[in-house]
Amino acid sequence: MKLSEAIRLRMIALMKLKGFSQYDFYVKGGIAKSTVSQVLNCTRERIAVKTVYEMINTMGVSLKEFFNDPLFDEVTD
């Protein structure tokens, strides 16, 4: 699995857990709609750690909590 796909899947899982929508990232986090869309639709091959941080911080999740998931054990690229 590609890293961008693992990030997308983890982000979606956390969004469901926290009750977040794409709209919440724009309103609560001030993150551009295009950026959120690219991450969640996996159209951005390279995702900056800063972008991941901004999105998860908006949901109240730490970097450690985000990446501490077995999903990232499957990353091969």
All heavy atoms as a GROMACS GRO file, in nm:
protein
  616
    1MET      N    1   0.084  -0.118   0.000
    1MET     CA    2   0.000   0.000   0.000
    1MET      C    3   0.089   0.124   0.000
    1MET      O    4   0.190   0.129   0.068
    1MET     CB    5  -0.090  -0.002   0.125
    1MET     CG    6  -0.170   0.123   0.145
    1MET     SD    7  -0.267   0.130   0.298
    1MET     CE    8  -0.336  -0.032   0.311
    2LYS      N    9   0.046   0.224  -0.073
    2LYS     CA   10   0.120   0.350  -0.077
    2LYS      C   11   0.092   0.430   0.049
    2LYS      O   12  -0.015   0.418   0.110
    2LYS     CB   13   0.080   0.432  -0.199
    2LYS     CG   14   0.127   0.371  -0.330
    2LYS     CD   15   0.096   0.464  -0.443
    2LYS     CE   16   0.155   0.406  -0.571
    2LYS     NZ   17   0.159   0.505  -0.677
    3LEU      N   18   0.188   0.511   0.089
    3LEU     CA   19   0.174   0.593   0.208
    3LEU      C   20   0.054   0.687   0.197
    3LEU      O   21  -0.022   0.703   0.293
    3LEU     CB   22   0.301   0.674   0.234
    3LEU     CG   23   0.300   0.767   0.355
    3LEU    CD1   24   0.270   0.689   0.483
    3LEU    CD2   25   0.431   0.842   0.365
    4SER      N   26   0.034   0.746   0.081
    4SER     CA   27  -0.079   0.838   0.064
    4SER      C   28  -0.212   0.767   0.085
    4SER      O   29  -0.306   0.824   0.143
    4SER     CB   30  -0.075   0.905  -0.074
    4SER     OG   31  -0.077   0.809  -0.177
    5GLU      N   32  -0.222   0.641   0.044
    5GLU     CA   33  -0.345   0.564   0.064
    5GLU      C   34  -0.363   0.530   0.212
    5GLU      O   35  -0.475   0.536   0.264
    5GLU     CB   36  -0.342   0.435  -0.019
    5GLU     CG   37  -0.463   0.346  -0.001
    5GLU     CD   38  -0.594   0.405  -0.050
    5GLU    OE1   39  -0.594   0.506  -0.124
    5GLU    OE2   40  -0.700   0.352  -0.012
    6ALA      N   41  -0.256   0.496   0.281
    6ALA     CA   42  -0.265   0.468   0.425
    6ALA      C   43  -0.309   0.593   0.501
    6ALA      O   44  -0.392   0.584   0.592
    6ALA     CB   45  -0.130   0.418   0.477
    7ILE      N   46  -0.255   0.708   0.464
    7ILE     CA   47  -0.295   0.834   0.528
    7ILE      C   48  -0.443   0.860   0.503
    7ILE      O   49  -0.517   0.897   0.594
    7ILE     CB   50  -0.208   0.951   0.479
    7ILE    CG1   51  -0.066   0.936   0.536
    7ILE    CG2   52  -0.269   1.086   0.517
    7ILE    CD1   53   0.035   1.034   0.479
    8ARG      N   54  -0.488   0.840   0.381
    8ARG     CA   55  -0.628   0.861   0.346
    8ARG      C   56  -0.719   0.770   0.429
    8ARG      O   57  -0.816   0.816   0.489
    8ARG     CB   58  -0.650   0.833   0.198
    8ARG     CG   59  -0.794   0.853   0.154
    8ARG     CD   60  -0.813   0.813   0.007
    8ARG     NE   61  -0.835   0.670  -0.008
    8ARG     CZ   62  -0.952   0.608   0.008
    8ARG    NH1   63  -1.059   0.678   0.041
    8ARG    NH2   64  -0.965   0.479  -0.009
    9LEU      N   65  -0.685   0.642   0.436
    9LEU     CA   66  -0.768   0.548   0.511
    9LEU      C   67  -0.772   0.580   0.660
    9LEU      O   68  -0.877   0.572   0.724
    9LEU     CB   69  -0.718   0.404   0.488
    9LEU     CG   70  -0.736   0.349   0.347
    9LEU    CD1   71  -0.666   0.214   0.333
    9LEU    CD2   72  -0.884   0.339   0.313
   10ARG      N   73  -0.657   0.617   0.715
   10ARG     CA   74  -0.651   0.652   0.858
   10ARG      C   75  -0.731   0.779   0.886
   10ARG      O   76  -0.803   0.788   0.986
   10ARG     CB   77  -0.505   0.668   0.901
   10ARG     CG   78  -0.486   0.704   1.046
   10ARG     CD   79  -0.522   0.590   1.139
   10ARG     NE   80  -0.481   0.623   1.274
   10ARG     CZ   81  -0.556   0.603   1.381
   10ARG    NH1   82  -0.674   0.545   1.370
   10ARG    NH2   83  -0.514   0.637   1.501
   11MET      N   84  -0.718   0.876   0.796
   11MET     CA   85  -0.790   1.001   0.812
   11MET      C   86  -0.940   0.977   0.809
   11MET      O   87  -1.014   1.028   0.893
   11MET     CB   88  -0.750   1.098   0.700
   11MET     CG   89  -0.784   1.242   0.727
   11MET     SD   90  -0.687   1.321   0.857
   11MET     CE   91  -0.526   1.331   0.781
   12ILE      N   92  -0.986   0.896   0.716
   12ILE     CA   93  -1.129   0.866   0.705
   12ILE      C   94  -1.179   0.793   0.829
   12ILE      O   95  -1.288   0.823   0.880
   12ILE     CB   96  -1.158   0.787   0.576
   12ILE    CG1   97  -1.140   0.878   0.454
   12ILE    CG2   98  -1.298   0.727   0.578
   12ILE    CD1   99  -1.140   0.806   0.321
   13ALA      N  100  -1.100   0.699   0.879
   13ALA     CA  101  -1.139   0.626   1.001
   13ALA      C  102  -1.152   0.721   1.120
   13ALA      O  103  -1.248   0.712   1.197
   13ALA     CB  104  -1.038   0.516   1.031
   14LEU      N  105  -1.058   0.813   1.133
   14LEU     CA  106  -1.063   0.909   1.244
   14LEU      C  107  -1.179   1.006   1.227
   14LEU      O  108  -1.241   1.046   1.325
   14LEU     CB  109  -0.931   0.985   1.256
   14LEU     CG  110  -0.816   0.905   1.316
   14LEU    CD1  111  -0.685   0.981   1.303
   14LEU    CD2  112  -0.844   0.872   1.462
   15MET      N  113  -1.207   1.045   1.104
   15MET     CA  114  -1.320   1.134   1.078
   15MET      C  115  -1.450   1.068   1.123
   15MET      O  116  -1.534   1.132   1.186
   15MET     CB  117  -1.326   1.172   0.930
   15MET     CG  118  -1.219   1.268   0.887
   15MET     SD  119  -1.214   1.289   0.707
   15MET     CE  120  -1.374   1.367   0.677
   16LYS      N  121  -1.466   0.940   1.094
   16LYS     CA  122  -1.586   0.868   1.135
   16LYS      C  123  -1.593   0.859   1.287
   16LYS      O  124  -1.698   0.880   1.348
   16LYS     CB  125  -1.589   0.728   1.074
   16LYS     CG  126  -1.619   0.729   0.926
   16LYS     CD  127  -1.619   0.590   0.868
   16LYS     CE  128  -1.642   0.595   0.718
   16LYS     NZ  129  -1.635   0.462   0.657
   17LEU      N  130  -1.478   0.827   1.349
   17LEU     CA  131  -1.471   0.814   1.494
   17LEU      C  132  -1.503   0.945   1.565
   17LEU      O  133  -1.575   0.947   1.666
   17LEU     CB  134  -1.332   0.765   1.534
   17LEU     CG  135  -1.306   0.742   1.682
   17LEU    CD1  136  -1.386   0.622   1.731
   17LEU    CD2  137  -1.159   0.721   1.708
   18LYS      N  138  -1.453   1.055   1.511
   18LYS     CA  139  -1.469   1.187   1.574
   18LYS      C  140  -1.592   1.262   1.524
   18LYS      O  141  -1.621   1.371   1.573
   18LYS     CB  142  -1.344   1.273   1.546
   18LYS     CG  143  -1.215   1.216   1.598
   18LYS     CD  144  -1.201   1.240   1.745
   18LYS     CE  145  -1.064   1.193   1.793
   18LYS     NZ  146  -1.044   1.225   1.934
   19GLY      N  147  -1.661   1.206   1.425
   19GLY     CA  148  -1.779   1.273   1.372
   19GLY      C  149  -1.746   1.397   1.290
   19GLY      O  150  -1.819   1.496   1.295
   20PHE      N  151  -1.638   1.392   1.215
   20PHE     CA  152  -1.592   1.505   1.134
   20PHE      C  153  -1.630   1.487   0.989
   20PHE      O  154  -1.632   1.376   0.937
   20PHE     CB  155  -1.440   1.520   1.141
   20PHE     CG  156  -1.394   1.622   1.240
   20PHE    CD1  157  -1.407   1.599   1.376
   20PHE    CD2  158  -1.338   1.741   1.198
   20PHE    CE1  159  -1.364   1.693   1.468
   20PHE    CE2  160  -1.296   1.836   1.288
   20PHE     CZ  161  -1.308   1.811   1.424
   21SER      N  162  -1.657   1.599   0.923
   21SER     CA  163  -1.682   1.600   0.779
   21SER      C  164  -1.573   1.684   0.712
   21SER      O  165  -1.498   1.755   0.780
   21SER     CB  166  -1.819   1.660   0.749
   21SER     OG  167  -1.819   1.799   0.780
   22GLN      N  168  -1.568   1.679   0.581
   22GLN     CA  169  -1.473   1.764   0.508
   22GLN      C  170  -1.499   1.911   0.542
   22GLN      O  171  -1.406   1.989   0.558
   22GLN     CB  172  -1.484   1.742   0.358
   22GLN     CG  173  -1.426   1.611   0.312
   22GLN     CD  174  -1.420   1.601   0.160
   22GLN    OE1  175  -1.414   1.701   0.090
   22GLN    NE2  176  -1.420   1.479   0.110
   23TYR      N  177  -1.623   1.945   0.553
   23TYR     CA  178  -1.662   2.084   0.584
   23TYR      C  179  -1.601   2.130   0.716
   23TYR      O  180  -1.560   2.246   0.728
   23TYR     CB  181  -1.815   2.094   0.588
   23TYR     CG  182  -1.866   2.232   0.615
   23TYR    CD1  183  -1.862   2.331   0.515
   23TYR    CD2  184  -1.919   2.266   0.739
   23TYR    CE1  185  -1.909   2.458   0.540
   23TYR    CE2  186  -1.967   2.394   0.764
   23TYR     CZ  187  -1.962   2.489   0.664
   23TYR     OH  188  -2.008   2.616   0.688
   24ASP      N  189  -1.592   2.042   0.814
   24ASP     CA  190  -1.534   2.078   0.944
   24ASP      C  191  -1.388   2.121   0.931
   24ASP      O  192  -1.343   2.209   1.004
   24ASP     CB  193  -1.544   1.961   1.042
   24ASP     CG  194  -1.687   1.934   1.085
   24ASP    OD1  195  -1.764   2.030   1.103
   24ASP    OD2  196  -1.721   1.815   1.099
   25PHE      N  197  -1.316   2.061   0.838
   25PHE     CA  198  -1.176   2.101   0.819
   25PHE      C  199  -1.166   2.244   0.768
   25PHE      O  200  -1.077   2.318   0.804
   25PHE     CB  201  -1.103   2.006   0.724
   25PHE     CG  202  -1.078   1.870   0.781
   25PHE    CD1  203  -1.139   1.759   0.727
   25PHE    CD2  204  -0.994   1.853   0.890
   25PHE    CE1  205  -1.116   1.632   0.780
   25PHE    CE2  206  -0.970   1.728   0.945
   25PHE     CZ  207  -1.032   1.618   0.889
   26TYR      N  208  -1.259   2.283   0.681
   26TYR     CA  209  -1.257   2.420   0.628
   26TYR      C  210  -1.293   2.520   0.737
   26TYR      O  211  -1.227   2.621   0.754
   26TYR     CB  212  -1.356   2.439   0.513
   26TYR     CG  213  -1.370   2.328   0.412
   26TYR    CD1  214  -1.495   2.291   0.363
   26TYR    CD2  215  -1.259   2.261   0.364
   26TYR    CE1  216  -1.509   2.190   0.271
   26TYR    CE2  217  -1.273   2.158   0.272
   26TYR     CZ  218  -1.398   2.123   0.225
   26TYR     OH  219  -1.413   2.023   0.134
   27VAL      N  220  -1.401   2.488   0.810
   27VAL     CA  221  -1.453   2.582   0.907
   27VAL      C  222  -1.369   2.587   1.034
   27VAL      O  223  -1.330   2.693   1.081
   27VAL     CB  224  -1.600   2.546   0.943
   27VAL    CG1  225  -1.653   2.633   1.055
   27VAL    CG2  226  -1.688   2.560   0.820
   28LYS      N  227  -1.341   2.470   1.092
   28LYS     CA  228  -1.269   2.465   1.220
   28LYS      C  229  -1.118   2.475   1.206
   28LYS      O  230  -1.051   2.524   1.296
   28LYS     CB  231  -1.304   2.336   1.295
   28LYS     CG  232  -1.451   2.327   1.332
   28LYS     CD  233  -1.484   2.196   1.398
   28LYS     CE  234  -1.633   2.190   1.430
   28LYS     NZ  235  -1.673   2.064   1.490
   29GLY      N  236  -1.065   2.425   1.094
   29GLY     CA  237  -0.920   2.423   1.078
   29GLY      C  238  -0.865   2.524   0.980
   29GLY      O  239  -0.744   2.544   0.972
   30GLY      N  240  -0.954   2.585   0.902
   30GLY     CA  241  -0.908   2.682   0.803
   30GLY      C  242  -0.824   2.618   0.692
   30GLY      O  243  -0.740   2.682   0.631
   31ILE      N  244  -0.848   2.491   0.666
   31ILE     CA  245  -0.771   2.417   0.566
   31ILE      C  246  -0.845   2.427   0.432
   31ILE      O  247  -0.967   2.408   0.426
   31ILE     CB  248  -0.754   2.270   0.608
   31ILE    CG1  249  -0.686   2.263   0.745
   31ILE    CG2  250  -0.674   2.192   0.504
   31ILE    CD1  251  -0.697   2.128   0.812
   32ALA      N  252  -0.771   2.456   0.327
   32ALA     CA  253  -0.832   2.476   0.195
   32ALA      C  254  -0.911   2.354   0.151
   32ALA      O  255  -0.868   2.240   0.172
   32ALA     CB  256  -0.724   2.508   0.092
   33LYS      N  257  -1.026   2.379   0.089
   33LYS     CA  258  -1.111   2.270   0.040
   33LYS      C  259  -1.035   2.180  -0.055
   33LYS      O  260  -1.049   2.058  -0.050
   33LYS     CB  261  -1.233   2.327  -0.032
   33LYS     CG  262  -1.330   2.397   0.058
   33LYS     CD  263  -1.447   2.453  -0.022
   33LYS     CE  264  -1.541   2.529   0.068
   33LYS     NZ  265  -1.656   2.582  -0.007
   34SER      N  266  -0.954   2.239  -0.142
   34SER     CA  267  -0.880   2.159  -0.240
   34SER      C  268  -0.779   2.067  -0.172
   34SER      O  269  -0.762   1.952  -0.213
   34SER     CB  270  -0.808   2.250  -0.340
   34SER     OG  271  -0.717   2.336  -0.274
   35THR      N  272  -0.716   2.113  -0.066
   35THR     CA  273  -0.619   2.031   0.007
   35THR      C  274  -0.688   1.911   0.072
   35THR      O  275  -0.642   1.798   0.059
   35THR     CB  276  -0.546   2.115   0.114
   35THR    OG1  277  -0.478   2.223   0.050
   35THR    CG2  278  -0.448   2.031   0.194
   36VAL      N  279  -0.796   1.937   0.140
   36VAL     CA  280  -0.871   1.829   0.206
   36VAL      C  281  -0.920   1.728   0.104
   36VAL      O  282  -0.905   1.607   0.121
   36VAL     CB  283  -0.989   1.886   0.288
   36VAL    CG1  284  -1.076   1.774   0.344
   36VAL    CG2  285  -0.938   1.975   0.400
   37SER      N  286  -0.973   1.777  -0.005
   37SER     CA  287  -1.023   1.690  -0.111
   37SER      C  288  -0.912   1.604  -0.170
   37SER      O  289  -0.929   1.484  -0.192
   37SER     CB  290  -1.088   1.775  -0.221
   37SER     OG  291  -1.130   1.693  -0.326
   38GLN      N  292  -0.796   1.663  -0.194
   38GLN     CA  293  -0.684   1.588  -0.250
   38GLN      C  294  -0.636   1.479  -0.157
   38GLN      O  295  -0.604   1.368  -0.200
   38GLN     CB  296  -0.569   1.684  -0.284
   38GLN     CG  297  -0.597   1.772  -0.403
   38GLN     CD  298  -0.494   1.882  -0.419
   38GLN    OE1  299  -0.408   1.903  -0.334
   38GLN    NE2  300  -0.503   1.953  -0.529
   39VAL      N  301  -0.632   1.506  -0.028
   39VAL     CA  302  -0.588   1.406   0.070
   39VAL      C  303  -0.691   1.293   0.079
   39VAL      O  304  -0.655   1.175   0.073
   39VAL     CB  305  -0.565   1.469   0.209
   39VAL    CG1  306  -0.542   1.362   0.315
   39VAL    CG2  307  -0.447   1.566   0.205
   40LEU      N  308  -0.818   1.328   0.091
   40LEU     CA  309  -0.922   1.228   0.112
   40LEU      C  310  -0.959   1.150  -0.014
   40LEU      O  311  -1.013   1.040  -0.005
   40LEU     CB  312  -1.046   1.293   0.173
   40LEU     CG  313  -1.026   1.355   0.312
   40LEU    CD1  314  -1.155   1.418   0.361
   40LEU    CD2  315  -0.974   1.252   0.411
   41ASN      N  316  -0.928   1.205  -0.130
   41ASN     CA  317  -0.955   1.134  -0.255
   41ASN      C  318  -0.829   1.072  -0.314
   41ASN      O  319  -0.833   1.014  -0.421
   41ASN     CB  320  -1.019   1.228  -0.357
   41ASN     CG  321  -1.157   1.271  -0.315
   41ASN    OD1  322  -1.236   1.190  -0.268
   41ASN    ND2  323  -1.186   1.398  -0.327
   42CYS      N  324  -0.719   1.087  -0.240
   42CYS     CA  325  -0.591   1.027  -0.276
   42CYS      C  326  -0.543   1.072  -0.415
   42CYS      O  327  -0.488   0.994  -0.491
   42CYS     CB  328  -0.599   0.875  -0.269
   42CYS     SG  329  -0.447   0.799  -0.212
   43THR      N  330  -0.567   1.199  -0.447
   43THR     CA  331  -0.520   1.253  -0.574
   43THR      C  332  -0.387   1.326  -0.559
   43THR      O  333  -0.330   1.369  -0.657
   43THR     CB  334  -0.624   1.350  -0.637
   43THR    OG1  335  -0.650   1.454  -0.544
   43THR    CG2  336  -0.751   1.275  -0.672
   44ARG      N  337  -0.342   1.336  -0.436
   44ARG     CA  338  -0.212   1.399  -0.408
   44ARG      C  339  -0.116   1.288  -0.370
   44ARG      O  340  -0.133   1.222  -0.268
   44ARG     CB  341  -0.226   1.500  -0.296
   44ARG     CG  342  -0.097   1.574  -0.265
   44ARG     CD  343  -0.115   1.671  -0.152
   44ARG     NE  344  -0.167   1.797  -0.204
   44ARG     CZ  345  -0.178   1.907  -0.132
   44ARG    NH1  346  -0.144   1.906  -0.005
   44ARG    NH2  347  -0.224   2.017  -0.184
   45GLU      N  348  -0.015   1.264  -0.453
   45GLU     CA  349   0.082   1.156  -0.429
   45GLU      C  350   0.166   1.182  -0.304
   45GLU      O  351   0.190   1.092  -0.225
   45GLU     CB  352   0.173   1.141  -0.551
   45GLU     CG  353   0.275   1.029  -0.539
   45GLU     CD  354   0.215   0.889  -0.541
   45GLU    OE1  355   0.106   0.870  -0.596
   45GLU    OE2  356   0.279   0.798  -0.486
   46ARG      N  357   0.208   1.305  -0.289
   46ARG     CA  358   0.291   1.342  -0.173
   46ARG      C  359   0.212   1.436  -0.082
   46ARG      O  360   0.168   1.541  -0.125
   46ARG     CB  361   0.419   1.409  -0.219
   46ARG     CG  362   0.507   1.315  -0.296
   46ARG     CD  363   0.636   1.381  -0.335
   46ARG     NE  364   0.717   1.286  -0.407
   46ARG     CZ  365   0.802   1.318  -0.500
   46ARG    NH1  366   0.818   1.444  -0.534
   46ARG    NH2  367   0.872   1.225  -0.560
   47ILE      N  368   0.199   1.395   0.041
   47ILE     CA  369   0.126   1.474   0.139
   47ILE      C  370   0.225   1.524   0.243
   47ILE      O  371   0.294   1.445   0.306
   47ILE     CB  372   0.016   1.390   0.206
   47ILE    CG1  373  -0.078   1.331   0.101
   47ILE    CG2  374  -0.061   1.474   0.308
   47ILE    CD1  375  -0.173   1.226   0.154
   48ALA      N  376   0.230   1.653   0.261
   48ALA     CA  377   0.322   1.713   0.357
   48ALA      C  378   0.280   1.677   0.499
   48ALA      O  379   0.160   1.669   0.530
   48ALA     CB  380   0.324   1.865   0.341
   49VAL      N  381   0.378   1.654   0.584
   49VAL     CA  382   0.350   1.625   0.724
   49VAL      C  383   0.273   1.742   0.786
   49VAL      O  384   0.183   1.722   0.868
   49VAL     CB  385   0.481   1.597   0.803
   49VAL    CG1  386   0.454   1.585   0.951
   49VAL    CG2  387   0.547   1.472   0.750
   50LYS      N  388   0.303   1.862   0.743
   50LYS     CA  389   0.231   1.980   0.794
   50LYS      C  390   0.082   1.970   0.764
   50LYS      O  391  -0.002   2.003   0.847
   50LYS     CB  392   0.289   2.108   0.734
   50LYS     CG  393   0.221   2.232   0.784
   50LYS     CD  394   0.280   2.357   0.722
   50LYS     CE  395   0.203   2.479   0.772
   50LYS     NZ  396   0.248   2.601   0.713
   51THR      N  397   0.048   1.922   0.646
   51THR     CA  398  -0.093   1.906   0.608
   51THR      C  399  -0.160   1.801   0.696
   51THR      O  400  -0.271   1.824   0.746
   51THR     CB  401  -0.105   1.865   0.459
   51THR    OG1  402  -0.044   1.966   0.378
   51THR    CG2  403  -0.249   1.846   0.419
   52VAL      N  404  -0.094   1.688   0.716
   52VAL     CA  405  -0.147   1.584   0.804
   52VAL      C  406  -0.165   1.642   0.944
   52VAL      O  407  -0.271   1.625   1.006
   52VAL     CB  408  -0.054   1.460   0.809
   52VAL    CG1  409  -0.100   1.362   0.915
   52VAL    CG2  410  -0.047   1.393   0.672
   53TYR      N  411  -0.065   1.713   0.993
   53TYR     CA  412  -0.072   1.772   1.126
   53TYR      C  413  -0.190   1.868   1.139
   53TYR      O  414  -0.264   1.864   1.238
   53TYR     CB  415   0.059   1.843   1.161
   53TYR     CG  416   0.052   1.913   1.294
   53TYR    CD1  417   0.059   1.839   1.412
   53TYR    CD2  418   0.034   2.050   1.303
   53TYR    CE1  419   0.050   1.902   1.535
   53TYR    CE2  420   0.024   2.114   1.424
   53TYR     CZ  421   0.032   2.039   1.540
   53TYR     OH  422   0.022   2.101   1.662
   54GLU      N  423  -0.208   1.955   1.040
   54GLU     CA  424  -0.318   2.051   1.046
   54GLU      C  425  -0.453   1.981   1.050
   54GLU      O  426  -0.543   2.020   1.125
   54GLU     CB  427  -0.312   2.146   0.927
   54GLU     CG  428  -0.198   2.244   0.934
   54GLU     CD  429  -0.180   2.326   0.806
   54GLU    OE1  430  -0.241   2.292   0.702
   54GLU    OE2  431  -0.103   2.423   0.811
   55MET      N  432  -0.466   1.876   0.971
   55MET     CA  433  -0.594   1.804   0.966
   55MET      C  434  -0.621   1.728   1.096
   55MET      O  435  -0.731   1.737   1.151
   55MET     CB  436  -0.597   1.711   0.846
   55MET     CG  437  -0.603   1.784   0.713
   55MET     SD  438  -0.601   1.675   0.569
   55MET     CE  439  -0.769   1.610   0.575
   56ILE      N  440  -0.522   1.657   1.146
   56ILE     CA  441  -0.547   1.579   1.267
   56ILE      C  442  -0.556   1.668   1.390
   56ILE      O  443  -0.632   1.638   1.482
   56ILE     CB  444  -0.443   1.466   1.287
   56ILE    CG1  445  -0.302   1.521   1.306
   56ILE    CG2  446  -0.450   1.368   1.171
   56ILE    CD1  447  -0.198   1.418   1.342
   57ASN      N  448  -0.482   1.777   1.390
   57ASN     CA  449  -0.489   1.872   1.501
   57ASN      C  450  -0.630   1.931   1.510
   57ASN      O  451  -0.683   1.951   1.619
   57ASN     CB  452  -0.387   1.984   1.484
   57ASN     CG  453  -0.376   2.072   1.605
   57ASN    OD1  454  -0.363   2.024   1.716
   57ASN    ND2  455  -0.383   2.202   1.583
   58THR      N  456  -0.693   1.954   1.396
   58THR     CA  457  -0.831   2.003   1.393
   58THR      C  458  -0.926   1.904   1.460
   58THR      O  459  -1.024   1.943   1.523
   58THR     CB  460  -0.876   2.028   1.247
   58THR    OG1  461  -0.786   2.124   1.188
   58THR    CG2  462  -1.017   2.082   1.240
   59MET      N  463  -0.893   1.775   1.450
   59MET     CA  464  -0.976   1.672   1.512
   59MET      C  465  -0.933   1.641   1.656
   59MET      O  466  -0.994   1.557   1.722
   59MET     CB  467  -0.971   1.542   1.431
   59MET     CG  468  -1.036   1.552   1.296
   59MET     SD  469  -1.050   1.391   1.212
   59MET     CE  470  -0.879   1.359   1.168
   60GLY      N  471  -0.825   1.704   1.702
   60GLY     CA  472  -0.778   1.679   1.838
   60GLY      C  473  -0.696   1.552   1.851
   60GLY      O  474  -0.695   1.488   1.957
   61VAL      N  475  -0.627   1.514   1.743
   61VAL     CA  476  -0.547   1.392   1.741
   61VAL      C  477  -0.399   1.430   1.726
   61VAL      O  478  -0.365   1.518   1.650
   61VAL     CB  479  -0.590   1.303   1.620
   61VAL    CG1  480  -0.503   1.181   1.607
   61VAL    CG2  481  -0.736   1.263   1.635
   62SER      N  482  -0.313   1.362   1.801
   62SER     CA  483  -0.169   1.388   1.792
   62SER      C  484  -0.106   1.309   1.678
   62SER      O  485  -0.164   1.212   1.629
   62SER     CB  486  -0.100   1.350   1.924
   62SER     OG  487  -0.100   1.208   1.939
   63LEU      N  488   0.012   1.352   1.636
   63LEU     CA  489   0.086   1.278   1.533
   63LEU      C  490   0.113   1.135   1.578
   63LEU      O  491   0.101   1.040   1.500
   63LEU     CB  492   0.217   1.348   1.498
   63LEU     CG  493   0.206   1.470   1.408
   63LEU    CD1  494   0.338   1.545   1.404
   63LEU    CD2  495   0.163   1.431   1.268
   64LYS      N  496   0.150   1.119   1.705
   64LYS     CA  497   0.179   0.986   1.758
   64LYS      C  498   0.056   0.897   1.748
   64LYS      O  499   0.064   0.782   1.704
   64LYS     CB  500   0.226   0.996   1.903
   64LYS     CG  501   0.260   0.863   1.964
   64LYS     CD  502   0.311   0.878   2.106
   64LYS     CE  503   0.345   0.743   2.162
   64LYS     NZ  504   0.399   0.752   2.298
   65GLU      N  505  -0.058   0.950   1.787
   65GLU     CA  506  -0.182   0.873   1.782
   65GLU      C  507  -0.219   0.840   1.636
   65GLU      O  508  -0.264   0.729   1.607
   65GLU     CB  509  -0.296   0.952   1.846
   65GLU     CG  510  -0.428   0.880   1.850
   65GLU     CD  511  -0.540   0.962   1.912
   65GLU    OE1  512  -0.515   1.071   1.968
   65GLU    OE2  513  -0.655   0.916   1.904
   66PHE      N  514  -0.198   0.935   1.546
   66PHE     CA  515  -0.232   0.914   1.406
   66PHE      C  516  -0.150   0.801   1.344
   66PHE      O  517  -0.204   0.710   1.283
   66PHE     CB  518  -0.212   1.043   1.326
   66PHE     CG  519  -0.251   1.029   1.182
   66PHE    CD1  520  -0.384   1.032   1.144
   66PHE    CD2  521  -0.156   1.012   1.084
   66PHE    CE1  522  -0.421   1.019   1.011
   66PHE    CE2  523  -0.191   0.998   0.950
   66PHE     CZ  524  -0.325   1.002   0.914
   67PHE      N  525  -0.019   0.808   1.362
   67PHE     CA  526   0.069   0.711   1.297
   67PHE      C  527   0.085   0.580   1.375
   67PHE      O  528   0.139   0.484   1.322
   67PHE     CB  529   0.206   0.773   1.268
   67PHE     CG  530   0.203   0.870   1.154
   67PHE    CD1  531   0.218   1.006   1.176
   67PHE    CD2  532   0.184   0.826   1.024
   67PHE    CE1  533   0.215   1.096   1.070
   67PHE    CE2  534   0.180   0.914   0.917
   67PHE     CZ  535   0.196   1.050   0.940
   68ASN      N  536   0.036   0.576   1.498
   68ASN     CA  537   0.044   0.454   1.579
   68ASN      C  538  -0.075   0.365   1.546
   68ASN      O  539  -0.166   0.344   1.627
   68ASN     CB  540   0.048   0.489   1.728
   68ASN     CG  541   0.076   0.368   1.813
   68ASN    OD1  542   0.131   0.269   1.767
   68ASN    ND2  543   0.036   0.375   1.939
   69ASP      N  544  -0.074   0.312   1.426
   69ASP     CA  545  -0.184   0.229   1.377
   69ASP      C  546  -0.126   0.120   1.288
   69ASP      O  547  -0.036   0.148   1.209
   69ASP     CB  548  -0.281   0.316   1.296
   69ASP     CG  549  -0.407   0.242   1.259
   69ASP    OD1  550  -0.404   0.170   1.156
   69ASP    OD2  551  -0.507   0.254   1.331
   70PRO      N  552  -0.173  -0.003   1.300
   70PRO     CA  553  -0.121  -0.114   1.220
   70PRO      C  554  -0.132  -0.091   1.069
   70PRO      O  555  -0.059  -0.151   0.991
   70PRO     CB  556  -0.206  -0.233   1.260
   70PRO     CG  557  -0.269  -0.196   1.390
   70PRO     CD  558  -0.276  -0.047   1.395
   71LEU      N  559  -0.218  -0.002   1.029
   71LEU     CA  560  -0.234   0.031   0.888
   71LEU      C  561  -0.100   0.074   0.825
   71LEU      O  562  -0.070   0.041   0.712
   71LEU     CB  563  -0.338   0.144   0.874
   71LEU     CG  564  -0.372   0.192   0.735
   71LEU    CD1  565  -0.438   0.080   0.655
   71LEU    CD2  566  -0.467   0.309   0.746
   72PHE      N  567  -0.019   0.144   0.902
   72PHE     CA  568   0.108   0.194   0.850
   72PHE      C  569   0.214   0.085   0.841
   72PHE      O  570   0.318   0.106   0.778
   72PHE     CB  571   0.157   0.315   0.931
   72PHE     CG  572   0.066   0.434   0.913
   72PHE    CD1  573  -0.027   0.468   1.008
   72PHE    CD2  574   0.072   0.508   0.796
   72PHE    CE1  575  -0.112   0.576   0.989
   72PHE    CE2  576  -0.013   0.616   0.776
   72PHE     CZ  577  -0.105   0.650   0.872
   73ASP      N  578   0.189  -0.032   0.898
   73ASP     CA  579   0.279  -0.145   0.882
   73ASP      C  580   0.271  -0.202   0.742
   73ASP      O  581   0.360  -0.274   0.698
   73ASP     CB  582   0.246  -0.257   0.983
   73ASP     CG  583   0.271  -0.214   1.126
   73ASP    OD1  584   0.352  -0.121   1.147
   73ASP    OD2  585   0.212  -0.275   1.217
   74GLU      N  586   0.165  -0.170   0.670
   74GLU     CA  587   0.142  -0.220   0.536
   74GLU      C  588   0.199  -0.132   0.426
   74GLU      O  589   0.188  -0.164   0.308
   74GLU     CB  590  -0.008  -0.240   0.513
   74GLU     CG  591  -0.072  -0.337   0.609
   74GLU     CD  592  -0.222  -0.346   0.592
   74GLU    OE1  593  -0.271  -0.324   0.481
   74GLU    OE2  594  -0.290  -0.374   0.693
   75VAL      N  595   0.258  -0.018   0.463
   75VAL     CA  596   0.314   0.075   0.364
   75VAL      C  597   0.441   0.015   0.305
   75VAL      O  598   0.530  -0.029   0.378
   75VAL     CB  599   0.342   0.213   0.428
   75VAL    CG1  600   0.415   0.303   0.329
   75VAL    CG2  601   0.213   0.276   0.475
   76THR      N  602   0.446   0.013   0.172
   76THR     CA  603   0.560  -0.048   0.105
   76THR      C  604   0.639   0.050   0.018
   76THR      O  605   0.740   0.014  -0.038
   76THR     CB  606   0.515  -0.164   0.014
   76THR    OG1  607   0.420  -0.114  -0.081
   76THR    CG2  608   0.453  -0.275   0.096
   77ASP      N  609   0.592   0.173   0.003
   77ASP     CA  610   0.667   0.267  -0.082
   77ASP      C  611   0.736   0.374  -0.006
   77ASP      O  612   0.710   0.422   0.091
   77ASP     CB  613   0.577   0.328  -0.188
   77ASP     CG  614   0.475   0.427  -0.135
   77ASP    OD1  615   0.440   0.419  -0.017
   77ASP    OD2  616   0.430   0.512  -0.213
   0.00000   0.00000   0.00000
